[in-house]
Amino acid sequence: MKAILCTHFGGPDELEFKDLPDPAPSPGEVVVAVKSAALNFFDTLIIAGKYQFKPPFPFSPASEFAGVVESVGAGVTSVAVGDRVLGYGGYGAAREKIAISAQRVVRIPAALEYDRAAGLTVIYGTTLHALKDRAHLKSGETLAVLGASGGTGLAAIELGKLMGARVIACASSDDKLAFCKQRGADEGINYASEDLKEALRRVTGGKGADVIYDPVGGPYAEPALRSIAWQGRFLVIGFAAGDIPKIPLNLALLKGCDIVGVFWGAFIERDPAGHQANMADLVRWAADGKLSAHVHATYPLADTPAALKAIADRKVMGKVILKP
Ligand SMILES: NC(=O)c1ccc[n+]([C@@H]2O[C@H](COP(=O)([O-])OP(=O)(O)OC[C@H]3O[C@@H](n4cnc5c(N)ncnc54)[C@H](OP(=O)(O)O)[C@@H]3O)[C@@H](O)[C@H]2O)c1
């Protein structure tokens, strides 16, 4: 089988496109023929050795995928050969076939295409955990989303609307904001051309957003927090801008607000039942068309470096999918 391999930490162009022997399932595992593998921002970090988790070499990037169960190991009863599934393994899906624990795959309905299913787990799983379990977002509240056209941002727009919130999309270009409005955002703020704190105050009539979803960090986190509503919740999702902001704690005091950490990778280990319940909802909503899992572009497996560069260059709206 063909595979993209990271043999040492470096940039996308240092990845190798190789032939490997087909995998066989160990007890408790399945082998899935990968039809679509999804990339996330953190794949740009994991190949560079800049991510919190460093897989042993050689490894393939792409943490999530969708495909068909090709073989099952001893003791596997939850899925069968021929089942359509999606899965999440943390890394390892940029290849034609993946061997993975049967507990890490979920059957998907016929109405859910492989390309949309592949990218469902990380961005929507993180965001449902963030908005429901961490922020306790309520219908009628206002949700501001930074990096709103990116993967997690798009998920926050769509899940925020499903939960009954008024959603303010914040992004760096008018094209990105037009995309966010197509996906359901009520308002748009271009933080490349407008002061974010003043704009958030303006579109909320001076009150501020009840919940702020921040996967970007850098220069945007503090201005957003300075505009938050009384007793609002500021969700710390990630730092796509590179810099981890240092926040003056008096802001939390003055706003009576919560600064809430979100660590989905730890949540799924600590609360597997909660994660499975969230995934069941997400798969159903995606199959029913309530979540877009919008595919920005698909790339042949061999072009994984170009796909990773598009993410790092801030060019992607929604998901980037690899086709083995
Ligand atoms: N906490 C968790 O459990 C968890 C789970 C999943 C992901 N994350 C993290 O969340 C962050 C976003 O992930 P994602 O998959 O949504 O990424 P993405 O699809 O690449 O979107 C990130 C957005 O950040 C903005 N951005 C600002 N400066 C950037 C820069 N220098 N480089 C790239 N993007 C920049 C871009 O929007 P504009 O151009 O509009 O600014 C972009 O659309 C990452 O840091 C990821 O590691 C955290």
PDBQT file of the ligand as one rigid body, heavy atoms in Angstrom, charges set to zero:
ROOT
HETATM    1  N1  LIG A 401      -8.406  22.425  22.410  1.00  0.00    +0.000 N 
HETATM    2  C1  LIG A 401      -8.610  21.361  21.673  1.00  0.00    +0.000 C 
HETATM    3  O1  LIG A 401      -8.998  20.295  22.167  1.00  0.00    +0.000 OA
HETATM    4  C2  LIG A 401      -8.390  21.475  20.178  1.00  0.00    +0.000 A 
HETATM    5  C3  LIG A 401      -8.973  20.556  19.296  1.00  0.00    +0.000 A 
HETATM    6  C4  LIG A 401      -8.802  20.755  17.913  1.00  0.00    +0.000 A 
HETATM    7  C5  LIG A 401      -8.016  21.817  17.445  1.00  0.00    +0.000 A 
HETATM    8  N2  LIG A 401      -7.422  22.649  18.354  1.00  0.00    +0.000 N 
HETATM    9  C6  LIG A 401      -6.588  23.784  17.913  1.00  0.00    +0.000 C 
HETATM   10  O2  LIG A 401      -7.417  24.769  17.342  1.00  0.00    +0.000 OA
HETATM   11  C7  LIG A 401      -6.651  25.561  16.431  1.00  0.00    +0.000 C 
HETATM   12  C8  LIG A 401      -7.408  25.725  15.146  1.00  0.00    +0.000 C 
HETATM   13  O3  LIG A 401      -7.543  24.467  14.498  1.00  0.00    +0.000 OA
HETATM   14  P1  LIG A 401      -8.336  24.356  13.128  1.00  0.00    +0.000 P 
HETATM   15  O4  LIG A 401      -8.279  22.925  12.717  1.00  0.00    +0.000 OA
HETATM   16  O5  LIG A 401      -9.626  25.053  13.227  1.00  0.00    +0.000 OA
HETATM   17  O6  LIG A 401      -7.369  25.207  12.170  1.00  0.00    +0.000 OA
HETATM   18  P2  LIG A 401      -7.668  25.892  10.748  1.00  0.00    +0.000 P 
HETATM   19  O7  LIG A 401      -8.771  25.166  10.045  1.00  0.00    +0.000 OA
HETATM   20  O8  LIG A 401      -6.363  26.005  10.074  1.00  0.00    +0.000 OA
HETATM   21  O9  LIG A 401      -8.233  27.339  11.170  1.00  0.00    +0.000 OA
HETATM   22  C9  LIG A 401      -7.458  28.197  11.953  1.00  0.00    +0.000 C 
HETATM   23  C10 LIG A 401      -7.841  29.641  11.659  1.00  0.00    +0.000 C 
HETATM   24  O10 LIG A 401      -6.946  30.447  12.423  1.00  0.00    +0.000 OA
HETATM   25  C11 LIG A 401      -6.756  31.676  11.766  1.00  0.00    +0.000 C 
HETATM   26  N3  LIG A 401      -5.336  32.063  11.816  1.00  0.00    +0.000 N 
HETATM   27  C12 LIG A 401      -4.861  33.211  12.332  1.00  0.00    +0.000 A 
HETATM   28  N4  LIG A 401      -3.539  33.278  12.235  1.00  0.00    +0.000 NA
HETATM   29  C13 LIG A 401      -3.135  32.151  11.627  1.00  0.00    +0.000 A 
HETATM   30  C14 LIG A 401      -1.860  31.661  11.233  1.00  0.00    +0.000 A 
HETATM   31  N5  LIG A 401      -0.729  32.346  11.471  1.00  0.00    +0.000 N 
HETATM   32  N6  LIG A 401      -1.801  30.456  10.623  1.00  0.00    +0.000 NA
HETATM   33  C15 LIG A 401      -2.923  29.744  10.398  1.00  0.00    +0.000 A 
HETATM   34  N7  LIG A 401      -4.169  30.167  10.759  1.00  0.00    +0.000 NA
HETATM   35  C16 LIG A 401      -4.275  31.365  11.369  1.00  0.00    +0.000 A 
HETATM   36  C17 LIG A 401      -7.241  31.502  10.321  1.00  0.00    +0.000 C 
HETATM   37  O11 LIG A 401      -8.398  32.324  10.175  1.00  0.00    +0.000 OA
HETATM   38  P3  LIG A 401      -8.283  33.883   9.771  1.00  0.00    +0.000 P 
HETATM   39  O12 LIG A 401      -7.407  33.951   8.551  1.00  0.00    +0.000 OA
HETATM   40  O13 LIG A 401      -9.695  34.235   9.513  1.00  0.00    +0.000 OA
HETATM   41  O14 LIG A 401      -7.682  34.572  10.972  1.00  0.00    +0.000 OA
HETATM   42  C18 LIG A 401      -7.659  30.040  10.218  1.00  0.00    +0.000 C 
HETATM   43  O15 LIG A 401      -8.866  29.896   9.482  1.00  0.00    +0.000 OA
HETATM   44  C19 LIG A 401      -5.294  24.875  16.309  1.00  0.00    +0.000 C 
HETATM   45  O16 LIG A 401      -4.362  25.539  17.130  1.00  0.00    +0.000 OA
HETATM   46  C20 LIG A 401      -5.572  23.464  16.822  1.00  0.00    +0.000 C 
HETATM   47  O17 LIG A 401      -4.405  22.840  17.328  1.00  0.00    +0.000 OA
HETATM   48  C21 LIG A 401      -7.608  22.500  19.699  1.00  0.00    +0.000 A 
ENDROOT
TORSDOF 0
